[in-house]
Each structure stands twice: as C-alpha cells, then as structure tokens.
C-alpha cells in the first residue's frame, strides 16, 4: 500500500480516537454535572456500547498504519539518538504504546467488573495527556532539528 494511503488511514483513525478522548474528557465531564444521574447513566451506557463496538477496529487500524509508517523509518530507529526526528519518533512510539496499554487495562478491568468511575476518569485523563503529547510531537516531527 502506498505511503500516502497508509498516512491517510492513520490520520483518520487518529481523528476518531483523539476526538473520542477529547469528547469524553472535555465534554462528557462537564455534562455529567448538569444532567440527572439516571439520564446520564443511560447516555453513558449508550455511548459506551457504541465505543466498545467501534474503538477496537479504529485502534487496530490506527496501530497497524502506525507500524507501517514507522517501518519506513526502521533504519533511522536503529540509532534514534542521532537525530531529532529519531528521538521524537521514539517518544511518540513510546507514548502510543502506553496508550495501547491503557486501553488493554481498561478493557480487562471492565471485563473483571473492577472499572470504577474514579479509575475510568484517571485512565481517560492519562490517555488525554498522552494523545495531546502525541499530536504535538507529530506536528513537531518534521520541524525539530538539532
């Protein structure tokens, strides 16, 4: 598959995932304070159901495309400290790996019935911080040099 198509798939999936995280952290948190708990529980149940259907596919495509994009730079990644690009790309990969671990932990905790509201909020905030950093690093990737 051509590099450009892989990049487009990666960007579209990133939009969906990052947009979902932003929505959850910045919109839903504020809405929770203004909507009655019973109504909010129903809304969260419906959104959660849809997210559980969609996000595994989005994440699979996002990570597969990300791996395919990183593969193009495999020679550079052998010695990443030799360039700003290599360092930034490694940090971005580490953050993306951490986001994936967060996702797996959340799914496991949900399956075990141990995903409390507080734990979910902390996971969302952590993933939010990670994706903000990833987006900023993605923009900086081709502009930083030393």
C-alpha positions in Angstrom: 0.0 0.0 0.0 1.4 3.4 -0.9 2.8 5.6 2.0 0.2 8.3 1.4 -2.8 5.9 1.8 -1.3 4.5 5.0 -0.8 8.0 6.3 -4.4 8.9 5.5 -5.8 5.8 7.2 -3.5 6.6 10.2 -4.7 10.2 10.4 -8.4 9.4 10.0 -8.2 6.8 12.8 -6.3 9.2 14.9 -9.0 11.8 14.4 -11.6 9.3 15.6 -9.7 8.1 18.6 -8.4 11.5 19.7 -11.8 13.1 19.1 -13.4 10.4 21.2 -10.9 11.0 24.1 -11.4 14.8 23.9 -15.2 14.3 23.9 -15.1 12.1 26.9 -12.7 14.3 28.9 -13.8 17.8 27.9 -17.5 17.4 27.0 -18.9 14.5 29.0 -17.2 15.5 32.2 -19.0 18.9 32.1 -22.3 17.4 31.0 -22.3 15.0 34.0 -22.7 17.9 36.4 -25.8 19.2 34.6 -27.7 16.1 33.7 -29.6 14.0 36.3 -27.7 10.8 37.2 -30.3 8.4 35.9 -30.3 10.1 32.5 -26.6 10.4 32.4 -26.2 6.7 33.2 -28.4 5.9 30.2 -26.4 8.2 27.9 -23.1 6.8 29.1 -24.3 3.2 28.6 -25.3 4.0 25.0 -22.1 5.9 24.2 -20.0 3.2 25.9 -21.8 0.5 23.9 -21.0 2.2 20.6 -17.4 3.0 21.7 -16.9 -0.7 22.5 -18.1 -1.7 19.0 -16.1 0.9 17.2 -12.8 1.6 19.1 -11.2 -1.9 18.7 -11.4 -1.5 14.9 -10.3 2.1 15.0 -7.4 1.2 17.2 -6.4 -1.8 15.2 -6.2 0.3 12.0 -4.5 3.2 13.8 -1.8 0.9 15.2 -1.3 -1.1 12.1 -1.0 2.0 10.0 1.3 3.5 12.6 3.6 0.4 12.5 3.6 0.6 8.7 4.6 4.3 8.8 7.3 3.6 11.4 8.6 0.7 9.2 9.6 3.3 6.6 12.0 4.7 9.2 13.3 1.4 10.6 16.9 2.2 9.6 16.7 5.5 11.5 15.2 3.8 14.5 18.2 1.6 14.9 20.1 4.7 16.2 17.4 7.1 17.2 19.6 9.4 19.2 21.5 10.5 16.1 18.7 12.9 15.0 15.9 15.0 16.5 13.5 13.1 14.2 14.6 9.7 15.7 14.2 11.0 19.2 10.8 12.5 18.7 9.6 9.4 16.8 10.8 7.1 19.6 9.0 9.3 22.2 5.8 9.2 20.0 6.0 5.4 19.7 6.5 5.0 23.5 3.5 7.2 24.2 1.4 5.3 21.7 2.5 2.0 23.3 1.4 3.5 26.7 -2.0 4.4 25.3 -2.4 0.9 24.0 -1.5 -0.5 27.4 -4.1 1.9 29.0 -6.7 0.6 26.6 -5.9 -3.0 27.3 -6.0 -2.3 31.1 -9.4 -0.6 30.8 -10.9 -3.5 28.8 -9.5 -6.0 31.3 -10.8 -4.1 34.3 -14.2 -3.7 32.6 -14.3 -7.5 31.9 -13.5 -8.2 35.6 -16.1 -5.7 36.8 -13.4 -3.6 38.5 -13.5 -0.5 36.3 -14.9 2.1 38.7 -15.8 5.7 37.8 -12.7 7.0 39.5 -10.4 4.6 37.7 -12.1 5.3 34.4 -11.7 9.0 34.9 -8.0 8.6 35.8 -7.4 6.4 32.7 -9.2 8.9 30.5 -7.2 11.8 31.9 -3.9 9.9 31.4 -4.8 8.9 27.8 -5.9 12.5 27.2 -2.5 13.8 28.2 -0.8 11.1 26.1 -2.8 11.9 23.0 -2.2 15.7 23.3 1.6 15.0 23.6 1.4 12.6 20.6 -0.4 15.2 18.4 2.1 17.9 19.4 5.0 15.5 18.7 3.5 14.5 15.3 3.4 18.2 14.3 7.0 18.7 15.6 8.4 15.6 13.9 9.4 17.3 10.7 10.2 20.7 12.2 12.6 20.0 15.1 16.3 19.8 14.5 19.5 19.9 16.5 
